Amino acid sequence: MPQPATPTYRALRGVVRAALRVFYRTVEVTGTEHLDAAAPTILASNHPNSIIDPLLLGLSEQRPVAFCARDGLFRVPLFGRVLRLAHAIPIQRRSDHGATADNDAAFAACTRVLADGGVLSIFPEGKTHADLKVHPLRTGTARIALGAERARGFELGVQIVPVALNYLVRQAFRSDVHVAFGPPIVVDAELRALAERDERAAVRELTKRVEAALRALTVHVEAHEDERIIAQVTSIMVDIRAKEGLDPEGQTPAERTALARRVVEAYRWLEARDPDRTAELHRRLTRYLDERRRLGLGGESPALQHRTEHRSGWTAELDLPGRLAFFLGGAPVAAWGLVNSLAPYLALRALLRVARPRTDRLAVFKLVAAPLLFGGAWTGQTLGVAGLLGPVPAAAYASTLGPSAIFALRYVTEARLHRLGRRSVFGRLGAGDRLAWLRAERKRLEDELGELRCEFLAWREAAGDASEAA
């Protein structure tokens, strides 16, 4: 039987849950029906967001999760201690240790976790990265599963559950995440027979199955240069669906990732069917995105969700007078929040410029640095007010800091949504012809993509009918 969660583990999970609820707006988890609480389980996940990834997995599985982590992390002061308290297992990577890498002890520890009916978390890509794709998998996951099964006469019942972590804007405060659990992969009779004949062939086959399952759950864009094109087409499809009344309350994170996967599928379909048309469409979308950036309207990053996007925005359903009332009436509260948060915000920006963390580490950097900077600044400001006015006004002042800062963030987001940002306002001055071209090109792209959507859906339906007939 798996060991129950210790009080320390439960306390760590509570702290992590609170932090992620503040940082991300929505964390949607689907497919938990694929988790069997009675089965030894390996969670095999993609790895797009550094330390945030294991935090999300630890919250999604009710049983304690033993994480496999790079051994170098265990030497980081304090953090290494936290890893051990969280049941992490150090792994030596060949990229760090070369031919001297020795994981016999780590594999033995993993086997013990599975033999006890526990949960093991592995990132089989072997690295964290910022690409919108699943990189080729290392064989460690398959070797551990097959080794544990062999040690128990292939009667242990290990389940490898693929998990896709889809961050709509991975590094952004108050963005959305979709955690998708897929159907479990087991060491079936075919794999057992193959393992008894050729262990390496069985490892390769199991690895291939896990990789295919992960790619089916994620938004997998093979070429890096296509990522922003897929994001822009997804954005246009969102508008097309909205005009058709298909998403009256917006899309959940799971619905958005499903839409993006369909866009990727359609892109591949068009590329195989008409490469010249695909190349021309790619060229137009690239020119459109570059022109938006030059005008200060924001270019598309490899993200599936705009920072300004929301499912239930405060001004989305208001008429013009209502929007004016919101922006004018909310300005004092937003200004109060901005003034009191300006110092830690600028400090965070400066720290980001100095540290320059990789894209896949931005979220964890902000998650750690922001509470320290904002908490420290607000504590100092509150003590200053207490020294000037006394404890009661200081307490009242402190109670406004968090809510006003969050309101200021929403206010700025709404302003950007309505193109009221400084860059977009000044970018539009004296650029009437370019803006007119952008609007016209957006309409032309929307019309063409709408036609392609109809053709693709018709092809999909015909392909489905043919498959059923076969």
VOMAR-477460 format. One record per residue (C-alpha): residue in one letter; z, x, y. Coordinates in nm, 3 decimals, always signed. Layout:
N
+---+---------+---------+---------+
: r :      c3 :      c1 :      c2 :
+---+---------+---------+---------+
: A :       Z :       X :       Y :
...
+---+---------+---------+---------+
END
This chain:
470
+---+---------+---------+---------+
: r :      c3 :      c1 :      c2 :
+---+---------+---------+---------+
: M :  +0.000 :  +0.000 :  +0.000 :
: P :  -0.075 :  +0.125 :  +0.354 :
: Q :  +0.217 :  +0.247 :  +0.561 :
: P :  +0.329 :  +0.003 :  +0.835 :
: A :  +0.292 :  +0.098 :  +1.198 :
: T :  +0.587 :  +0.299 :  +1.328 :
: P :  +0.769 :  +0.194 :  +1.648 :
: T :  +0.612 :  +0.494 :  +1.825 :
: Y :  +0.262 :  +0.392 :  +1.714 :
: R :  +0.322 :  +0.033 :  +1.827 :
: A :  +0.450 :  +0.156 :  +2.164 :
: L :  +0.144 :  +0.378 :  +2.213 :
: R :  -0.083 :  +0.088 :  +2.122 :
: G :  +0.091 :  -0.135 :  +2.378 :
: V :  +0.043 :  +0.120 :  +2.655 :
: V :  -0.324 :  +0.167 :  +2.562 :
: R :  -0.384 :  -0.208 :  +2.548 :
: A :  -0.241 :  -0.256 :  +2.898 :
: A :  -0.443 :  +0.034 :  +3.041 :
: L :  -0.773 :  -0.084 :  +2.893 :
: R :  -0.714 :  -0.442 :  +3.009 :
: V :  -0.683 :  -0.311 :  +3.363 :
: F :  -0.979 :  -0.072 :  +3.343 :
: Y :  -1.230 :  -0.297 :  +3.165 :
: R :  -1.290 :  -0.657 :  +3.268 :
: T :  -1.383 :  -0.786 :  +2.922 :
: V :  -1.354 :  -0.625 :  +2.580 :
: E :  -1.530 :  -0.858 :  +2.337 :
: V :  -1.475 :  -0.790 :  +1.966 :
: T :  -1.705 :  -0.948 :  +1.706 :
: G :  -1.735 :  -0.918 :  +1.330 :
: T :  -1.363 :  -0.878 :  +1.251 :
: E :  -1.424 :  -1.100 :  +0.948 :
: H :  -1.572 :  -0.788 :  +0.788 :
: L :  -1.230 :  -0.619 :  +0.789 :
: D :  -1.041 :  -0.663 :  +0.463 :
: A :  -0.669 :  -0.597 :  +0.514 :
: A :  -0.630 :  -0.525 :  +0.142 :
: A :  -0.910 :  -0.268 :  +0.114 :
: P :  -0.903 :  +0.104 :  +0.195 :
: T :  -1.132 :  +0.126 :  +0.495 :
: I :  -1.333 :  +0.385 :  +0.686 :
: L :  -1.433 :  +0.279 :  +1.037 :
: A :  -1.758 :  +0.467 :  +1.106 :
: S :  -1.847 :  +0.438 :  +1.474 :
: N :  -2.090 :  +0.573 :  +1.729 :
: H :  -1.925 :  +0.794 :  +1.992 :
: P :  -2.053 :  +0.728 :  +2.347 :
: N :  -1.730 :  +0.748 :  +2.549 :
: S :  -1.503 :  +1.033 :  +2.449 :
: I :  -1.136 :  +0.940 :  +2.401 :
: I :  -1.191 :  +0.577 :  +2.503 :
: D :  -1.371 :  +0.513 :  +2.171 :
: P :  -1.072 :  +0.573 :  +1.940 :
: L :  -0.848 :  +0.378 :  +2.178 :
: L :  -1.069 :  +0.070 :  +2.140 :
: L :  -1.086 :  +0.109 :  +1.763 :
: G :  -0.710 :  +0.142 :  +1.739 :
: L :  -0.669 :  -0.190 :  +1.920 :
: S :  -0.935 :  -0.372 :  +1.719 :
: E :  -0.784 :  -0.298 :  +1.375 :
: Q :  -0.439 :  -0.446 :  +1.315 :
: R :  -0.339 :  -0.180 :  +1.060 :
: P :  -0.246 :  +0.171 :  +1.175 :
: V :  -0.560 :  +0.381 :  +1.207 :
: A :  -0.572 :  +0.749 :  +1.112 :
: F :  -0.825 :  +0.918 :  +1.341 :
: C :  -1.029 :  +1.224 :  +1.259 :
: A :  -1.043 :  +1.440 :  +1.573 :
: R :  -1.172 :  +1.784 :  +1.667 :
: D :  -0.900 :  +2.037 :  +1.592 :
: G :  -0.925 :  +2.190 :  +1.939 :
: L :  -0.779 :  +1.872 :  +2.088 :
: F :  -0.455 :  +1.929 :  +1.897 :
: R :  -0.398 :  +2.248 :  +2.097 :
: V :  -0.405 :  +2.065 :  +2.431 :
: P :  -0.046 :  +2.049 :  +2.566 :
: L :  +0.114 :  +1.706 :  +2.527 :
: F :  -0.214 :  +1.545 :  +2.419 :
: G :  -0.195 :  +1.724 :  +2.085 :
: R :  +0.151 :  +1.577 :  +2.034 :
: V :  +0.018 :  +1.229 :  +2.111 :
: L :  -0.262 :  +1.277 :  +1.855 :
: R :  -0.011 :  +1.361 :  +1.584 :
: L :  +0.204 :  +1.060 :  +1.674 :
: A :  -0.112 :  +0.847 :  +1.640 :
: H :  -0.175 :  +0.972 :  +1.283 :
: A :  -0.478 :  +1.182 :  +1.383 :
: I :  -0.625 :  +1.433 :  +1.135 :
: P :  -0.766 :  +1.763 :  +1.272 :
: I :  -1.126 :  +1.840 :  +1.171 :
: Q :  -1.290 :  +2.181 :  +1.206 :
: R :  -1.647 :  +2.150 :  +1.328 :
: R :  -1.910 :  +2.404 :  +1.227 :
: S :  -2.026 :  +2.411 :  +1.590 :
: D :  -1.679 :  +2.546 :  +1.681 :
: H :  -1.589 :  +2.758 :  +1.378 :
: G :  -1.925 :  +2.846 :  +1.221 :
: A :  -1.918 :  +2.944 :  +0.856 :
: T :  -1.537 :  +2.979 :  +0.862 :
: A :  -1.482 :  +2.605 :  +0.911 :
: D :  -1.247 :  +2.484 :  +0.639 :
: N :  -1.177 :  +2.112 :  +0.604 :
: D :  -1.028 :  +2.103 :  +0.256 :
: A :  -0.686 :  +2.008 :  +0.392 :
: A :  -0.838 :  +1.749 :  +0.627 :
: F :  -1.041 :  +1.590 :  +0.346 :
: A :  -0.732 :  +1.581 :  +0.128 :
: A :  -0.541 :  +1.404 :  +0.405 :
: C :  -0.825 :  +1.152 :  +0.445 :
: T :  -0.825 :  +1.088 :  +0.070 :
: R :  -0.451 :  +1.021 :  +0.078 :
: V :  -0.495 :  +0.766 :  +0.357 :
: L :  -0.759 :  +0.581 :  +0.155 :
: A :  -0.568 :  +0.608 :  -0.172 :
: D :  -0.275 :  +0.437 :  +0.003 :
: G :  -0.502 :  +0.152 :  +0.114 :
: G :  -0.506 :  +0.268 :  +0.475 :
: V :  -0.764 :  +0.284 :  +0.755 :
: L :  -0.949 :  +0.598 :  +0.852 :
: S :  -1.160 :  +0.629 :  +1.169 :
: I :  -1.449 :  +0.874 :  +1.178 :
: F :  -1.722 :  +0.937 :  +1.436 :
: P :  -1.998 :  +1.056 :  +1.202 :
: E :  -2.227 :  +1.174 :  +1.483 :
: G :  -1.982 :  +1.465 :  +1.509 :
: K :  -1.985 :  +1.466 :  +1.889 :
: T :  -1.953 :  +1.244 :  +2.191 :
: H :  -2.263 :  +1.198 :  +2.408 :
: A :  -2.401 :  +0.991 :  +2.695 :
: D :  -2.725 :  +0.882 :  +2.528 :
: L :  -2.803 :  +0.517 :  +2.459 :
: K :  -2.869 :  +0.588 :  +2.092 :
: V :  -2.713 :  +0.681 :  +1.759 :
: H :  -2.762 :  +1.050 :  +1.689 :
: P :  -2.828 :  +1.169 :  +1.331 :
: L :  -2.506 :  +1.142 :  +1.130 :
: R :  -2.315 :  +1.423 :  +0.969 :
: T :  -2.235 :  +1.382 :  +0.600 :
: G :  -1.854 :  +1.395 :  +0.625 :
: T :  -1.802 :  +1.018 :  +0.609 :
: A :  -2.003 :  +0.985 :  +0.289 :
: R :  -1.837 :  +1.291 :  +0.131 :
: I :  -1.490 :  +1.153 :  +0.202 :
: A :  -1.575 :  +0.807 :  +0.065 :
: L :  -1.741 :  +0.941 :  -0.250 :
: G :  -1.466 :  +1.199 :  -0.302 :
: A :  -1.193 :  +0.936 :  -0.276 :
: E :  -1.378 :  +0.710 :  -0.517 :
: R :  -1.439 :  +0.988 :  -0.766 :
: A :  -1.069 :  +1.080 :  -0.761 :
: R :  -0.988 :  +0.722 :  -0.866 :
: G :  -1.263 :  +0.676 :  -1.122 :
: F :  -1.480 :  +0.483 :  -0.873 :
: E :  -1.231 :  +0.195 :  -0.879 :
: L :  -1.065 :  +0.246 :  -0.540 :
: G :  -1.291 :  +0.002 :  -0.353 :
: V :  -1.342 :  +0.200 :  -0.032 :
: Q :  -1.525 :  +0.004 :  +0.238 :
: I :  -1.717 :  +0.184 :  +0.512 :
: V :  -1.726 :  -0.059 :  +0.805 :
: P :  -1.985 :  +0.038 :  +1.072 :
: V :  -1.861 :  -0.018 :  +1.426 :
: A :  -2.083 :  -0.021 :  +1.735 :
: L :  -1.921 :  +0.050 :  +2.070 :
: N :  -2.152 :  -0.091 :  +2.336 :
: Y :  -2.035 :  -0.011 :  +2.691 :
: L :  -2.233 :  -0.203 :  +2.951 :
: V :  -2.130 :  +0.048 :  +3.218 :
: R :  -1.919 :  +0.299 :  +3.031 :
: Q :  -1.762 :  +0.480 :  +3.327 :
: A :  -1.718 :  +0.187 :  +3.567 :
: F :  -1.391 :  +0.014 :  +3.653 :
: R :  -1.394 :  -0.359 :  +3.561 :
: S :  -1.711 :  -0.346 :  +3.351 :
: D :  -1.754 :  -0.496 :  +3.002 :
: V :  -1.746 :  -0.365 :  +2.645 :
: H :  -1.870 :  -0.510 :  +2.317 :
: V :  -1.706 :  -0.384 :  +1.997 :
: A :  -1.916 :  -0.498 :  +1.698 :
: F :  -1.795 :  -0.465 :  +1.338 :
: G :  -2.072 :  -0.484 :  +1.079 :
: P :  -2.076 :  -0.578 :  +0.709 :
: P :  -1.897 :  -0.320 :  +0.493 :
: I :  -2.088 :  -0.060 :  +0.294 :
: V :  -1.941 :  +0.012 :  -0.048 :
: V :  -1.998 :  +0.269 :  -0.320 :
: D :  -2.189 :  +0.037 :  -0.549 :
: A :  -2.310 :  +0.093 :  -0.905 :
: E :  -2.634 :  +0.250 :  -0.780 :
: L :  -2.452 :  +0.505 :  -0.565 :
: R :  -2.202 :  +0.575 :  -0.844 :
: A :  -2.483 :  +0.647 :  -1.091 :
: L :  -2.657 :  +0.868 :  -0.835 :
: A :  -2.332 :  +1.055 :  -0.760 :
: E :  -2.279 :  +1.126 :  -1.129 :
: R :  -2.631 :  +1.275 :  -1.148 :
: D :  -2.659 :  +1.443 :  -0.806 :
: E :  -2.361 :  +1.445 :  -0.569 :
: R :  -2.563 :  +1.571 :  -0.272 :
: A :  -2.830 :  +1.304 :  -0.315 :
: A :  -2.559 :  +1.036 :  -0.321 :
: V :  -2.408 :  +1.177 :  -0.001 :
: R :  -2.747 :  +1.169 :  +0.170 :
: E :  -2.817 :  +0.813 :  +0.056 :
: L :  -2.478 :  +0.682 :  +0.170 :
: T :  -2.515 :  +0.862 :  +0.503 :
: K :  -2.858 :  +0.703 :  +0.547 :
: R :  -2.712 :  +0.356 :  +0.486 :
: V :  -2.434 :  +0.407 :  +0.740 :
: E :  -2.677 :  +0.538 :  +1.003 :
: A :  -2.911 :  +0.240 :  +0.955 :
: A :  -2.618 :  -0.001 :  +0.988 :
: L :  -2.499 :  +0.164 :  +1.311 :
: R :  -2.845 :  +0.159 :  +1.465 :
: A :  -2.875 :  -0.213 :  +1.383 :
: L :  -2.551 :  -0.285 :  +1.572 :
: T :  -2.606 :  -0.071 :  +1.882 :
: V :  -2.861 :  -0.065 :  +2.161 :
: H :  -3.064 :  +0.224 :  +2.022 :
: V :  -3.323 :  +0.373 :  +2.257 :
: E :  -3.496 :  +0.666 :  +2.087 :
: A :  -3.632 :  +0.843 :  +2.398 :
: H :  -3.386 :  +0.926 :  +2.675 :
: E :  -3.648 :  +0.869 :  +2.947 :
: D :  -3.689 :  +0.509 :  +2.830 :
: E :  -3.324 :  +0.415 :  +2.887 :
: R :  -3.356 :  +0.306 :  +3.249 :
: I :  -3.679 :  +0.120 :  +3.168 :
: I :  -3.498 :  -0.079 :  +2.899 :
: A :  -3.213 :  -0.147 :  +3.141 :
: Q :  -3.453 :  -0.273 :  +3.411 :
: V :  -3.648 :  -0.493 :  +3.170 :
: T :  -3.317 :  -0.635 :  +3.043 :
: S :  -3.221 :  -0.711 :  +3.404 :
: I :  -3.548 :  -0.894 :  +3.463 :
: M :  -3.504 :  -1.088 :  +3.138 :
: V :  -3.159 :  -1.195 :  +3.256 :
: D :  -3.322 :  -1.341 :  +3.569 :
: I :  -3.594 :  -1.514 :  +3.366 :
: R :  -3.335 :  -1.670 :  +3.136 :
: A :  -3.125 :  -1.779 :  +3.434 :
: K :  -3.425 :  -1.954 :  +3.594 :
: E :  -3.484 :  -2.135 :  +3.266 :
: G :  -3.122 :  -2.249 :  +3.261 :
: L :  -3.048 :  -2.064 :  +2.936 :
: D :  -2.730 :  -1.890 :  +3.053 :
: P :  -2.563 :  -2.123 :  +3.305 :
: E :  -2.236 :  -1.926 :  +3.293 :
: G :  -2.385 :  -1.583 :  +3.244 :
: Q :  -2.378 :  -1.376 :  +2.928 :
: T :  -2.088 :  -1.238 :  +2.730 :
: P :  -2.095 :  -0.866 :  +2.644 :
: A :  -2.210 :  -0.953 :  +2.290 :
: E :  -2.492 :  -1.170 :  +2.424 :
: R :  -2.601 :  -0.897 :  +2.664 :
: T :  -2.618 :  -0.631 :  +2.393 :
: A :  -2.811 :  -0.874 :  +2.171 :
: L :  -3.059 :  -0.931 :  +2.454 :
: A :  -3.096 :  -0.557 :  +2.512 :
: R :  -3.161 :  -0.502 :  +2.141 :
: R :  -3.438 :  -0.765 :  +2.156 :
: V :  -3.585 :  -0.585 :  +2.458 :
: V :  -3.588 :  -0.258 :  +2.261 :
: E :  -3.753 :  -0.435 :  +1.967 :
: A :  -4.015 :  -0.588 :  +2.197 :
: Y :  -4.081 :  -0.249 :  +2.357 :
: R :  -4.151 :  -0.096 :  +2.015 :
: W :  -4.369 :  -0.393 :  +1.922 :
: L :  -4.579 :  -0.359 :  +2.237 :
: E :  -4.605 :  +0.019 :  +2.200 :
: A :  -4.745 :  -0.020 :  +1.848 :
: R :  -4.974 :  -0.307 :  +1.946 :
: D :  -5.107 :  -0.187 :  +2.284 :
: P :  -5.002 :  +0.167 :  +2.382 :
: D :  -5.219 :  +0.168 :  +2.696 :
: R :  -5.057 :  -0.148 :  +2.830 :
: T :  -4.714 :  -0.005 :  +2.744 :
: A :  -4.788 :  +0.316 :  +2.935 :
: E :  -4.910 :  +0.123 :  +3.241 :
: L :  -4.604 :  -0.102 :  +3.237 :
: H :  -4.379 :  +0.203 :  +3.204 :
: R :  -4.551 :  +0.365 :  +3.505 :
: R :  -4.507 :  +0.053 :  +3.721 :
: L :  -4.142 :  +0.011 :  +3.628 :
: T :  -4.073 :  +0.377 :  +3.703 :
: R :  -4.241 :  +0.349 :  +4.045 :
: Y :  -4.047 :  +0.029 :  +4.118 :
: L :  -3.715 :  +0.192 :  +4.027 :
: D :  -3.786 :  +0.505 :  +4.227 :
: E :  -3.877 :  +0.302 :  +4.535 :
: R :  -3.555 :  +0.101 :  +4.508 :
: R :  -3.356 :  +0.422 :  +4.498 :
: R :  -3.538 :  +0.570 :  +4.797 :
: L :  -3.460 :  +0.257 :  +5.000 :
: G :  -3.092 :  +0.276 :  +4.910 :
: L :  -3.104 :  -0.040 :  +4.699 :
: G :  -2.982 :  +0.137 :  +4.387 :
: G :  -3.178 :  +0.271 :  +4.097 :
: E :  -3.116 :  +0.159 :  +3.741 :
: S :  -2.887 :  +0.388 :  +3.546 :
: P :  -2.878 :  +0.386 :  +3.166 :
: A :  -2.651 :  +0.081 :  +3.180 :
: L :  -2.692 :  -0.272 :  +3.056 :
: Q :  -2.486 :  -0.435 :  +3.327 :
: H :  -2.504 :  -0.390 :  +3.703 :
: R :  -2.181 :  -0.301 :  +3.879 :
: T :  -2.248 :  -0.605 :  +4.098 :
: E :  -2.310 :  -0.840 :  +3.810 :
: H :  -2.058 :  -1.104 :  +3.707 :
: R :  -2.049 :  -1.417 :  +3.497 :
: S :  -1.832 :  -1.623 :  +3.731 :
: G :  -1.854 :  -1.463 :  +4.074 :
: W :  -1.666 :  -1.620 :  +4.360 :
: T :  -1.977 :  -1.672 :  +4.573 :
: A :  -2.240 :  -1.735 :  +4.305 :
: E :  -2.228 :  -2.114 :  +4.334 :
: L :  -2.142 :  -2.141 :  +4.703 :
: D :  -2.387 :  -2.251 :  +4.969 :
: L :  -2.453 :  -2.032 :  +5.274 :
: P :  -2.157 :  -2.167 :  +5.479 :
: G :  -1.929 :  -2.113 :  +5.180 :
: R :  -2.043 :  -1.756 :  +5.139 :
: L :  -1.995 :  -1.687 :  +5.509 :
: A :  -1.646 :  -1.836 :  +5.488 :
: F :  -1.563 :  -1.611 :  +5.193 :
: F :  -1.691 :  -1.295 :  +5.358 :
: L :  -1.533 :  -1.370 :  +5.697 :
: G :  -1.209 :  -1.519 :  +5.568 :
: G :  -1.160 :  -1.257 :  +5.300 :
: A :  -1.234 :  -0.964 :  +5.532 :
: P :  -0.870 :  -0.916 :  +5.648 :
: V :  -0.734 :  -0.910 :  +5.291 :
: A :  -1.012 :  -0.678 :  +5.179 :
: A :  -0.951 :  -0.450 :  +5.480 :
: W :  -0.579 :  -0.438 :  +5.397 :
: G :  -0.657 :  -0.341 :  +5.040 :
: L :  -0.911 :  -0.080 :  +5.147 :
: V :  -0.682 :  +0.080 :  +5.407 :
: N :  -0.392 :  +0.110 :  +5.165 :
: S :  -0.612 :  +0.241 :  +4.884 :
: L :  -0.832 :  +0.473 :  +5.090 :
: A :  -0.627 :  +0.791 :  +5.042 :
: P :  -0.607 :  +0.777 :  +4.658 :
: Y :  -0.968 :  +0.659 :  +4.638 :
: L :  -1.090 :  +0.958 :  +4.841 :
: A :  -0.866 :  +1.187 :  +4.638 :
: L :  -1.020 :  +1.053 :  +4.317 :
: R :  -1.371 :  +1.101 :  +4.453 :
: A :  -1.286 :  +1.459 :  +4.554 :
: L :  -1.133 :  +1.529 :  +4.214 :
: L :  -1.446 :  +1.397 :  +4.043 :
: R :  -1.664 :  +1.625 :  +4.257 :
: V :  -1.451 :  +1.928 :  +4.170 :
: A :  -1.398 :  +1.856 :  +3.800 :
: R :  -1.748 :  +1.716 :  +3.743 :
: P :  -1.667 :  +1.559 :  +3.405 :
: R :  -1.956 :  +1.479 :  +3.174 :
: T :  -2.088 :  +1.122 :  +3.183 :
: D :  -1.933 :  +1.041 :  +2.847 :
: R :  -1.592 :  +1.158 :  +2.975 :
: L :  -1.591 :  +0.984 :  +3.312 :
: A :  -1.409 :  +0.674 :  +3.189 :
: V :  -1.119 :  +0.861 :  +3.032 :
: F :  -1.100 :  +1.089 :  +3.337 :
: K :  -1.067 :  +0.788 :  +3.565 :
: L :  -0.830 :  +0.612 :  +3.323 :
: V :  -0.591 :  +0.906 :  +3.340 :
: A :  -0.637 :  +1.020 :  +3.700 :
: A :  -0.650 :  +0.684 :  +3.879 :
: P :  -0.300 :  +0.560 :  +3.782 :
: L :  -0.151 :  +0.897 :  +3.883 :
: L :  -0.330 :  +0.911 :  +4.217 :
: F :  -0.292 :  +0.545 :  +4.315 :
: G :  +0.062 :  +0.523 :  +4.178 :
: G :  +0.166 :  +0.838 :  +4.361 :
: A :  +0.003 :  +0.736 :  +4.689 :
: W :  +0.142 :  +0.383 :  +4.681 :
: T :  +0.490 :  +0.511 :  +4.597 :
: G :  +0.475 :  +0.750 :  +4.893 :
: Q :  +0.347 :  +0.478 :  +5.125 :
: T :  +0.620 :  +0.237 :  +5.010 :
: L :  +0.891 :  +0.499 :  +5.067 :
: G :  +0.749 :  +0.557 :  +5.414 :
: V :  +0.768 :  +0.186 :  +5.496 :
: A :  +1.123 :  +0.176 :  +5.356 :
: G :  +1.223 :  +0.463 :  +5.584 :
: L :  +1.078 :  +0.287 :  +5.889 :
: L :  +1.156 :  -0.080 :  +5.825 :
: G :  +1.405 :  -0.095 :  +5.539 :
: P :  +1.397 :  -0.191 :  +5.170 :
: V :  +1.305 :  -0.561 :  +5.202 :
: P :  +0.985 :  -0.507 :  +5.406 :
: A :  +0.904 :  -0.215 :  +5.175 :
: A :  +0.933 :  -0.439 :  +4.868 :
: A :  +0.712 :  -0.700 :  +5.034 :
: Y :  +0.462 :  -0.430 :  +5.127 :
: A :  +0.457 :  -0.289 :  +4.773 :
: S :  +0.391 :  -0.634 :  +4.625 :
: T :  +0.064 :  -0.657 :  +4.822 :
: L :  -0.083 :  -0.324 :  +4.716 :
: G :  -0.218 :  -0.404 :  +4.369 :
: P :  -0.351 :  -0.757 :  +4.440 :
: S :  -0.514 :  -0.654 :  +4.769 :
: A :  -0.678 :  -0.350 :  +4.607 :
: I :  -0.825 :  -0.567 :  +4.330 :
: F :  -0.944 :  -0.823 :  +4.586 :
: A :  -1.102 :  -0.543 :  +4.791 :
: L :  -1.290 :  -0.427 :  +4.483 :
: R :  -1.419 :  -0.779 :  +4.419 :
: Y :  -1.507 :  -0.819 :  +4.787 :
: V :  -1.710 :  -0.496 :  +4.789 :
: T :  -1.878 :  -0.600 :  +4.463 :
: E :  -1.978 :  -0.936 :  +4.613 :
: A :  -2.105 :  -0.762 :  +4.926 :
: R :  -2.322 :  -0.534 :  +4.716 :
: L :  -2.446 :  -0.831 :  +4.517 :
: H :  -2.569 :  -0.986 :  +4.844 :
: R :  -2.717 :  -0.655 :  +4.965 :
: L :  -2.457 :  -0.605 :  +5.238 :
: G :  -2.383 :  -0.242 :  +5.158 :
: R :  -2.430 :  +0.028 :  +5.422 :
: R :  -2.715 :  +0.203 :  +5.239 :
: S :  -2.899 :  -0.117 :  +5.160 :
: V :  -2.864 :  -0.250 :  +5.516 :
: F :  -2.985 :  +0.071 :  +5.680 :
: G :  -3.242 :  +0.125 :  +5.406 :
: R :  -3.404 :  -0.203 :  +5.500 :
: L :  -3.437 :  -0.120 :  +5.870 :
: G :  -3.794 :  -0.025 :  +5.950 :
: A :  -3.902 :  -0.066 :  +5.589 :
: G :  -4.048 :  -0.414 :  +5.602 :
: D :  -4.373 :  -0.326 :  +5.429 :
: R :  -4.199 :  -0.136 :  +5.150 :
: L :  -3.952 :  -0.416 :  +5.095 :
: A :  -4.235 :  -0.668 :  +5.085 :
: W :  -4.406 :  -0.453 :  +4.821 :
: L :  -4.082 :  -0.438 :  +4.620 :
: R :  -4.042 :  -0.816 :  +4.626 :
: A :  -4.405 :  -0.872 :  +4.533 :
: E :  -4.395 :  -0.610 :  +4.257 :
: R :  -4.075 :  -0.758 :  +4.118 :
: K :  -4.246 :  -1.098 :  +4.102 :
: R :  -4.555 :  -0.947 :  +3.933 :
: L :  -4.337 :  -0.763 :  +3.681 :
: E :  -4.140 :  -1.078 :  +3.613 :
: D :  -4.460 :  -1.277 :  +3.552 :
: E :  -4.605 :  -1.014 :  +3.317 :
: L :  -4.282 :  -0.967 :  +3.127 :
: G :  -4.248 :  -1.344 :  +3.098 :
: E :  -4.592 :  -1.359 :  +2.934 :
: L :  -4.507 :  -1.070 :  +2.703 :
: R :  -4.183 :  -1.243 :  +2.612 :
: C :  -4.373 :  -1.552 :  +2.499 :
: E :  -4.618 :  -1.339 :  +2.296 :
: F :  -4.335 :  -1.142 :  +2.137 :
: L :  -4.134 :  -1.451 :  +2.045 :
: A :  -4.445 :  -1.611 :  +1.894 :
: W :  -4.509 :  -1.294 :  +1.690 :
: R :  -4.147 :  -1.287 :  +1.581 :
: E :  -4.161 :  -1.647 :  +1.469 :
: A :  -4.486 :  -1.592 :  +1.280 :
: A :  -4.345 :  -1.279 :  +1.117 :
: G :  -4.038 :  -1.475 :  +1.011 :
: D :  -4.251 :  -1.751 :  +0.860 :
: A :  -4.463 :  -1.497 :  +0.675 :
: S :  -4.149 :  -1.328 :  +0.544 :
: E :  -4.010 :  -1.657 :  +0.417 :
: A :  -4.341 :  -1.744 :  +0.257 :
: A :  -4.352 :  -1.410 :  +0.081 :
+---+---------+---------+---------+
END
